[in-house]
């Protein structure tokens, strides 16, 4: 009986932990999109560029505009493989490129394709396969 209860608790705790991690990932992507769009709006309205950097020591993206910093924390289960600094120009455009992430929770590679036209981006998800 004790073994059965222990197994039920183990699965409940594990699935609750996964739910929290999923929420953190969702929150990160939503926050990144909002900050990106805010930077575009600021560029278009105030004609001010925004520099976007990844700080690996603090595991956060830093948006710098007019000496004001805003940060977005990256969840632990999301690894940033490549995210070279970018500057969103005063007209809202940004140099195209790709940022690469590894989602360890869902076993996916996520490519963030930054597009010059309109200064937006799109996410491409690819399943990672165990060898």
DRENTI-85264 format. One line per 10 residues: number of its first residue (from 1); their letters; for each residue x, y, z of C-alpha. Coordinates in nm, 2 decimals, m for minus. Layout:
<vodos>
NUM> a> X,Y,Z | ...
</vodos>
This chain:
<vodos>
1> xxxxxxxxxx> 0.00,0.00,0.00 | 0.28,0.24,0.09 | 0.46,0.16,m0.23 | 0.15,0.24,m0.44 | 0.10,0.58,m0.26 | 0.47,0.65,m0.31 | 0.44,0.59,m0.68 | 0.13,0.80,m0.72 | 0.30,1.09,m0.53 | 0.61,1.05,m0.75
11> xxxxxxxxxx> 0.41,1.08,m1.07 | 0.21,1.37,m0.94 | 0.51,1.57,m0.83 | 0.69,1.50,m1.16 | 0.39,1.61,m1.37 | 0.35,1.92,m1.16 | 0.72,2.00,m1.21 | 0.67,1.96,m1.59 | 0.37,2.19,m1.58 | 0.57,2.46,m1.40
21> xxxxxxxxxx> 0.85,2.43,m1.66 | 0.60,2.44,m1.95 | 0.45,2.76,m1.80 | 0.80,2.91,m1.76 | 0.88,2.84,m2.13 | 0.55,2.99,m2.24 | 0.60,3.29,m2.02 | 0.95,3.34,m2.16 | 0.84,3.33,m2.53 | 0.54,3.56,m2.46
31> xxxxxxxxxx> 0.76,3.81,m2.27 | 1.02,3.80,m2.55 | 0.76,3.87,m2.82 | 0.61,4.16,m2.61 | 0.95,4.32,m2.55 | 1.04,4.28,m2.92 | 0.72,4.45,m3.03 | 0.76,4.72,m2.77 | 1.11,4.79,m2.91 | 0.97,4.81,m3.26
41> xxxxxxxxxx> 0.70,5.05,m3.15 | 0.96,5.26,m2.96 | 1.18,5.27,m3.27 | 0.90,5.38,m3.50 | 0.75,5.64,m3.26 | 1.06,5.79,m3.09 | 1.31,5.71,m3.37 | 1.54,5.54,m3.12 | 1.74,5.22,m3.18 | 1.73,4.92,m2.93
51> xxxxxxxxxx> 2.03,4.69,m2.88 | 1.94,4.33,m2.79 | 2.21,4.12,m2.62 | 2.22,3.78,m2.45 | 2.40,3.78,m2.12 | 2.51,3.41,m2.06 | 2.63,3.48,m1.70 | 2.28,3.59,m1.59 | 2.09,3.38,m1.85 | 1.89,3.68,m1.97
61> xxxxxxxxxx> 1.82,3.88,m2.28 | 1.89,4.26,m2.23 | 1.70,4.52,m2.43 | 1.88,4.86,m2.42 | 1.71,5.17,m2.55 | 1.81,5.53,m2.46 | 2.02,5.41,m2.16 | 1.72,5.21,m2.02 | 1.76,4.83,m1.98 | 1.48,4.57,m1.97
71> xxxxxxxxxx> 1.57,4.21,m1.91 | 1.40,3.88,m1.98 | 1.52,3.57,m1.79 | 1.57,3.25,m1.98 | 1.42,2.93,m1.82 | 1.67,2.67,m1.69 | 1.56,2.40,m1.93 | 1.61,2.63,m2.23 | 1.97,2.65,m2.36 | 2.08,2.94,m2.57
81> xxxxxxxxxx> 2.32,2.80,m2.83 | 2.36,3.11,m3.04 | 2.22,3.46,m3.00 | 2.45,3.72,m3.15 | 2.38,4.08,m3.04 | 2.14,4.27,m3.27 | 2.04,4.63,m3.30 | 1.69,4.73,m3.39 | 1.73,5.04,m3.59 | 1.54,5.37,m3.54
91> xxxxxxxxxx> 1.31,5.27,m3.83 | 1.22,4.93,m3.66 | 1.43,4.72,m3.90 | 1.69,4.47,m3.78 | 1.97,4.28,m3.94 | 1.84,3.93,m4.03 | 1.99,3.63,m3.86 | 1.91,3.32,m3.66 | 1.92,3.26,m3.28 | 1.94,2.90,m3.18
101> xxxxxxxxxx> 1.79,2.74,m2.86 | 1.77,2.39,m2.73 | 1.45,2.31,m2.54 | 1.56,2.03,m2.31 | 1.21,1.99,m2.17 | 1.04,1.91,m2.50 | 1.36,1.78,m2.67 | 1.34,2.04,m2.95 | 1.58,2.27,m3.13 | 1.42,2.61,m3.17
111> xxxxxxxxxx> 1.54,2.84,m3.44 | 1.44,3.21,m3.41 | 1.46,3.34,m3.76 | 1.50,3.72,m3.74 | 1.36,3.88,m4.06 | 1.47,4.22,m4.19 | 1.14,4.31,m4.35 | 0.93,4.45,m4.08 | 1.18,4.36,m3.81 | 0.99,4.06,m3.69
121> xxxxxxxxxx> 1.09,3.70,m3.63 | 0.94,3.35,m3.66 | 1.01,3.03,m3.46 | 1.09,2.70,m3.62 | 1.08,2.40,m3.40 | 1.26,2.07,m3.48 | 1.24,1.75,m3.28 | 1.57,1.63,m3.14 | 1.63,1.25,m3.17 | 1.82,1.04,m2.92
131> x> 2.10,0.84,m3.07
</vodos>
